[in-house]
Amino acid sequence: MKPRVMEIDGKKVLVLQEGATLEDYKKAIIANALQENKDHVVETAGKLGISKTTLYRMRGDGKGLLNG
């Protein structure tokens, strides 16, 4: 199972899953942050302290520094 973000008592929490990798958790966090920021990559990257290229790579868009 993949980790997921749930809302409990009005607060968002990341649900831990047995067998999930660090990469799975990073993807869940990034997906949630993008959703909260209405898919604004620049704003999300700034809030998370990561590059736009990292966000595109994690989303699997194929966009990035060399791919447009």
Wavefront OBJ file of the C-alpha trace (Angstrom):
o trace
v 0.000 0.000 0.000
v 1.083 3.531 -0.696
v 1.093 6.142 2.068
v -1.698 8.671 1.879
v -2.752 11.925 3.431
v -5.962 11.826 5.483
v -7.883 14.494 7.314
v -8.564 13.692 10.962
v -10.322 16.238 13.180
v -9.658 18.947 10.604
v -5.912 18.239 10.453
v -4.069 16.535 7.611
v -1.905 13.581 8.603
v 0.343 11.273 6.604
v -0.717 7.674 7.212
v 2.226 5.300 7.562
v 2.094 2.077 5.584
v 4.183 -1.037 6.105
v 6.567 -1.614 3.238
v 6.369 1.951 1.901
v 9.655 3.524 0.838
v 10.988 7.000 1.470
v 10.282 7.718 -2.206
v 6.608 6.775 -1.649
v 6.364 9.219 1.253
v 8.039 11.999 -0.729
v 5.548 11.506 -3.554
v 2.602 11.598 -1.134
v 3.860 14.813 0.479
v 4.497 16.481 -2.880
v 1.125 15.386 -4.291
v -0.647 16.806 -1.245
v 1.279 20.089 -1.409
v 0.492 20.448 -5.124
v -3.175 19.786 -4.446
v -3.256 22.421 -1.686
v -1.567 24.936 -4.024
v -3.865 24.123 -6.974
v -0.980 22.605 -8.973
v 1.087 25.820 -8.905
v 4.534 24.302 -9.229
v 6.567 27.450 -8.461
v 4.583 28.215 -5.294
v 4.711 24.594 -4.125
v 8.449 24.308 -4.779
v 9.056 27.463 -2.739
v 6.967 26.225 0.183
v 8.694 22.838 0.205
v 12.176 24.267 -0.344
v 12.834 22.166 -3.430
v 13.369 22.954 -7.114
v 10.716 22.998 -9.824
v 12.698 20.290 -11.590
v 12.363 18.023 -8.548
v 8.602 18.569 -8.505
v 8.224 17.762 -12.183
v 10.414 14.678 -11.779
v 8.371 13.455 -8.802
v 5.115 14.033 -10.673
v 6.469 12.061 -13.601
v 5.740 14.773 -16.152
v 9.042 14.278 -17.871
v 9.501 18.041 -17.620
v 12.663 19.313 -16.084
v 15.884 21.109 -16.739
v 16.678 19.206 -19.945
v 13.177 18.148 -20.984
v 11.379 21.510 -21.081
l 1 2 3 4 5 6 7 8 9 10 11 12 13 14 15 16 17 18 19 20 21 22 23 24 25 26 27 28 29 30 31 32 33 34 35 36 37 38 39 40 41 42 43 44 45 46 47 48 49 50 51 52 53 54 55 56 57 58 59 60 61 62 63 64 65 66 67 68
